[in-house]
Amino acid sequence: MPTMMSRSSSLALVFLCLYNLSFIESLNGGFSVEIIHRDSSRSPLYRSTDTRFQRVANAMRRSINRAKCNFRLNTAVATVTPDLGEYLLSYSVGTPPFHLYGIVDTGSDIVWLQCKPCEQCYNQTSPIFDPSKSKTYKTLPCSSTTCQSVSSSSCSGSSCEYSINYGDGSFSQGDLIVDTLTLGSTDGTPVQFPRTVIGCGHSNTVSFQGKSSGVVGLGGGPVSLITQLGSSIQGKFSYCLVPMFTGSNSTSKLNFGDAAVVSGRGTVSTPIFKQDPQIFYYTTLEGFSVGNKRVEFQSGGDGNIIVDSGTTLTFLPGDVYSNLESAVADEIKLERAEDPSNTLSLCYKAPASGELDVPIITAHFSGANVKLTAMNTFVKVADGIVCFAFHSSEDTSIFGNVAQQNLLVGYDIQGKTLSFKPTDCTKI
């Protein structure tokens, strides 16, 4: 969602790195899906002509644009730019099921996709959904409670319509409908969610191209996928993000319901706060520790930072970032370097051994201390150059997905808690 290295989102500017999701396991009222980074060779958005460092630079650019665009919007306007999503969801809509790819965004509050007839559609290389072919497709009446709960909705005769405007000038407009949403299963048993509220977009202009059909919102709004699945998943979802930018094709996991419970040794939890805009997941960051130095986070009070799986970098207020950067720089003895993309300010020449001798940074959330290793705090931006994956932002504060790598992160909406557990995400 916010500023420098992006999410490459959604999910906020989201968080975020696009991942392809497919159902992998059903568990007593819960299930898990795989998520594949947007830059993985298994992703439909993968471009073989890009170098590893071009992908890193692109992620940083998307992250910055996300931070600038997305959090200045009011509650009547979507707060996440569609091409900044970090994950791709492989799913189906309709009866019979029609396969789609959607950008998953924890900072978006609606599931929308391009629909025929297209008055104005962007170049989608995969087939476009035709609602007339679905036996379970129904438009929502304007008088419905659901229609009235969506801030961006309006009426066209008796039908409910939605209109989403993004900070970069992109938009999606169309009918608000209900249809069956299906997640595929590797064991041959699809998971179906009937009467899911979906935006059927007939006029869409966005900055991304390719197979993606639209956006799958996992935020806290009234018609996000998480809110709609609420009781069936007990308001719980979690993810474990494998280290990115390493060239690995390992998949991450996105879990729902019982499968999403984060517990056991090493688990720490902090409260989630609801505030406007309701789309985002807010928590309280009290400060950071770098060695023996403490950097306080004194702005905003409760709910002063958004945890976003779709934003690549971590964004902090200018004074907090400046103090944190100084504390980190004081602990590192490596030779300074410049970021070739001029995005990140604290960079070093990486040692030939590849082992980075940098301090562990502890993020002090309210009631939860989360230790961040070099993997969570530095990213390789060029041959022999690594940079601090944090950035200043005067718009909003975001705990990005680089900082969340190899952490099992669980959201309990009903319990209003966010949990972290150190985990080797390549092994779960």
N, C-alpha and C positions, 0 to 999 in steps of 0.2 A: 503494500500500500504506500508507504511514503518514500522517501528521498533517494538515496544513491544506488545501491545495488539492487535491484528490485526483486520482486518476487518473480518472477519471470513467467501472481499471482497470482487472483483471486485471488484467493480466496485468494487488504486489504490491501491493493495494490499491492492488493491484496493483494497471502501471503502469500506466488507467489513464486522458473522451475516448474514446468508443466508435467503432470504425472497422469499416466493412463491407468484407469482403475478397472479391475475385473474381480468379481466375487471369488474368494478362494476358500472360505470355510464358514459353515453354519455351526453355531454353538448355542444351545439352550437359550433361545431368545435373543441371541446376538450373532453378528457375523462380521467377517473381515474382508477387505478388498485390497488388491495391490495398487500402489500408485507409482508411476514411472516418471522420473524427472523429464521435463520438457526437452532437455538436451541429451537425453539417453538415445542411443541408436534405435531403441524400441518405440520411441515416441513418434506419432504421426507428424509432429512439427520439427523433427530432427533434420538438420541441413548438413550433409556430409562435407560440403565445401567450406564450412566455418571451421577455423582452428579452435582449439580448446580455449585460448585466451580471448578470441573474438566472442565466444559464448559467455565468458566471464564479464567482458566489457559490456555486452548487450544486456546481461542481467543487471549490472549496476545502473545502466541507463534507464532501464524499465523501472527499477526501484526508485530512482530519483523522480522520474515523471509521475510515478504513482503517488509519492509523498506530496508532490506539489499539487496534483490535480484532485486527489480523491477526498481529502479531508476538509476541504473548504466548502463542500456542498451541504445544503440543508437537508432535512429529513425527507423532503419531497423529491429529492433527486438522488439517484444511485451514487454511491461514493466509491465505486471501484471501476477503473478503466478496463474494459474487457480484454485487451491484449496483454494485460499485465498479470494474468492469472498464472499460477505456478503449476497447476495440475490438470491433467486431462482425465475425464471420467468416461469410460466406455459403458454406455447404458442403452436402453431401448425405451421407446415411447409408443403407446398405442396397442391395438389388437387387430391384426397380428403385430407382434413387436417389430418396430422399425429401428435399426441400429444407428446410434449417433455417438459423436464425441463432444463432450462439453468441458469448458474450462471451469475447474472447481475453484471456488473463491470463498474463503471464510469471511470476507469483507463484503459480500453481496447477499441480498435478501430475497432473491427470486430465481427460479429456474426458468430460463427463456431459451428458445431455439428458433431458427429460421423456419418459416412455414410457407407452403404454397397456398394461394397464389402470391408471388412476390411482386409487390409494387416497386420496391427498391431493396435489393439484397446485395450483400458483399459477395465476393468470389469464394464460394464454398466448394471445394473440390470433391467432397463426398455428396451423395444424394440428399436432397432437401425433403423434409417431412411433408407429406400431403395428408392433412387431417381428414379429408373426405374418405380416405382409405381405411380409417380406424373405426371399428365398431363401438369403441368405448369413449370416443371423443365427444365432449359436450362443452358448449360455451357457458360461461357463468352469467347468470342474470344480473343486471345492474342493481337490483334490489337485495342481492345476497349479502350476508354479513361479511363474507370473505372479500367481496369486491370493495365494500366500504372500509375494510381494514387496511387496504393497500393505499398508501399515501399518493402513489403516482397513477391511480386509476381514474377513469372518467367514464361517461356513458355515451353510447351511440345507439339510440333507440332503446331497446331493452337489454342490449348486450354490454358486458363490462369490457373496457379496454384499458390497457396500461401504456405508459410512456416513460421510458428511462432515458435520462440525459446524462452523459458523462463529461468529466472535466475537460477532455481533449476535443470536444465537439462531436464525439460518437453518440449514437442513440439507437434505441430499439423501440418500436411501436407495434402494437397489434392487439389481438384478442386475449383476454384472460380466460383460460379454459381449464377443464379437468380431464385427465386421461390416466391410463395405467402406465406407471414407470417401472421398468424392470431392470434389475442388475443381474448380469449373466453369472453362471456358476460353472466352475471347472468340473464339478461332479455331476453336471447335467441337470441340476435342480435350480431353476431360476428363482430369484426372490422378487415377488411382485408387490407393488404398492398401488392399489386401485385409487382412483379419484384424487390423484396428486394435482395440485394447482400448478399450472404451467403458463408461461407467457408464450403465445404463438405469434412470433414476430413476422409481420408482412412488410415492414419497412425498417431496414437496419443498415447502419453505416458504422463500421468499426475499423480499427487499424490492423487487426490481424487477418491473415488469410489462411487457407488450407482446409483441413478436414473438420476443424472445429465448427460445430453448429450453433454455438452460443455459450451461455454461462450457466453453471450449476451453483447456486448460492447456498453456502453452509453457514451463513451468519445468523444473527439473532432476530431478524425481522419476522413478521407474521406469516409469510408464505415461503420462507427459506425451506430447503429440504429438511434440515434438522428440526425446525419447528413443526413441520407437517408430520414427520415421523415420530414426534415427541413421545407419545405413550408407548408406541411399539418398541422404541429403543431406550425407554426410561430416561430420555433426555441426555443420553450419554454417547459421546464419540471420542475417539483418540486416534493419534497417528504417531508413527515412529519414522523419522526421516533419515535415510542413509546419507552418509557424507556425499556432497555434490562436488562437481568439477574434478572428479578423480578419474573419470573415464570408465568407472564401473557401471555395469548394467544391472546391479542388484536393485531389487524393487523395495519401495517403502510400503508400509501397511497403514490402512485406514480402517478403523474398527468401529462397530456400532453396538449399542446395547450391552449385554453381559460381557461380550468380548472386549468392550472398551474400558472396563474397570482397571484402573491403575492402582496397584497395591503392592505390598511386600517391602523387603529391606531396601532402604535408600529412597523411598517415596516421600516427597514433601508436597504440601498443599497450601494454596493461598486463595482468598476469596475472589470471586468474580463479581463485578459490579455492573448494574444496569444503568445506563445514562444515555442521553441523546448524543449522536444518533444511536438507536437501539440495535443497529446491525452488528456493532463491534463487540468484542469480548475484552472488557477493561479489567485490569487488576492494578494493584498498588506496588510500585517499586520504591523502596526506601533509600537505596543507594548501591554502591559497588565497593568491594574491597580488592585492592591490588597489593599483594604482600601485606605490609603493616599499615598501608595507607587506606583511609576510608574516604570515598567520594559520595557526598550526600546528594540525594535527589529531592529537592525541596519544593518543587512546583506541582500544583494541581491537586494535592490532597488525595483522598481515596479515588481509585480508578484513574490514575494519572498516566497509564500506559496501555496500549493495545497489544495483545499477543496475537500475532498474525502469521499463519503458515505460508502466506503468499508473498510476503515481502522479504527480499533477500537480506538486506542490511538491517542493522538495528539503528534506529533514529532517536536522538536525545536532544533536549533543549541545548542551545549553544553553550551556556555556562557549564552545564553538566558534562557535555562532550569535551569541552576544552580541559576541564579538570581531570577527566578520566584519561584523555590522551596524554596529558603531562605525566600522570602517575604511571601509565604503562611505559612511556618512553624512558622514564627514570630507571626502570627495571631491566631494560633491554640493552645489551652491549653490542649489537650488530651494527654494521655500517648502514647509514641511511641511504634511501634511494627515492626515485620519483615514480609515481604511477603513470605509465604511458598514456592512459586514458584521461588523466587529470581529474579523476573522480575522488579518490581517497587520498588523505593527506599524510597519514603516518605509515610509511613504507620502508622496507629494509631489503638489503641484499641477502638472499637466503643462503645458508651454509651449504657447501657441496654435499655434505652428508644427508641433507634433506630434513634433518631433525631440527626443529625450531625450538630454541631455548627462550621461551616467553613465559611470563608469569601466569599462573591460574588466576582468573578473575572470578570472584564470587558475586553473583547478582542477588541482592538481598530484597526479595519480595516479602510482603507482609506475612510472617509465619513460615516462610520457605526460603532457604538459602540454596541457590543453584550454582554449582561450580562449572565454570566454562573453561575448557582446555583450548589449546592452540587451534584445534579443529573448529571450535565455535567462535573464535575471535579473529583469526587471520585467514586470508584467502590468497592464493597464488594468482597474480594478475599478468605475469609474463615470465619468461625463462629467468630464473634466478631472482625474482622479485616477489615479495609477499607484502600485503597491506592489511591494516587494521580494518575489520569489516563493520565499523561503526561510523556514523555520520551525524552531523548536526542538522536539526530541523526546527524551524520556528513555528511550523504548522501543527505538528502532532508528534507524539512519542510512540515508537513501535518496537516491540521485541521481535526481531525478524527470524527467518528460518535458518540462516547460518548458525545463529546462536542456539537453535533448537536441534541441531543434528545430534544423532545418537542419544536423544532423550525421548522416552515414551511420554507424550504429553496428552493428558486426559481432561476432557471438558465434561463436567457434571452440571447440566443446566438447572436441574431441579434442586440439587444440593448447593448450587451456587459456589462451586469450588473448581479450581484448576490445579491439576497435579502434575508433577515432574518426577521421572525416575530414570537415572542413568542406565542406558541400555545399549547393547551392540545391536543396532537396528538391522544389520545384515544377517543376523542369526535368529530372527523371529518371524 
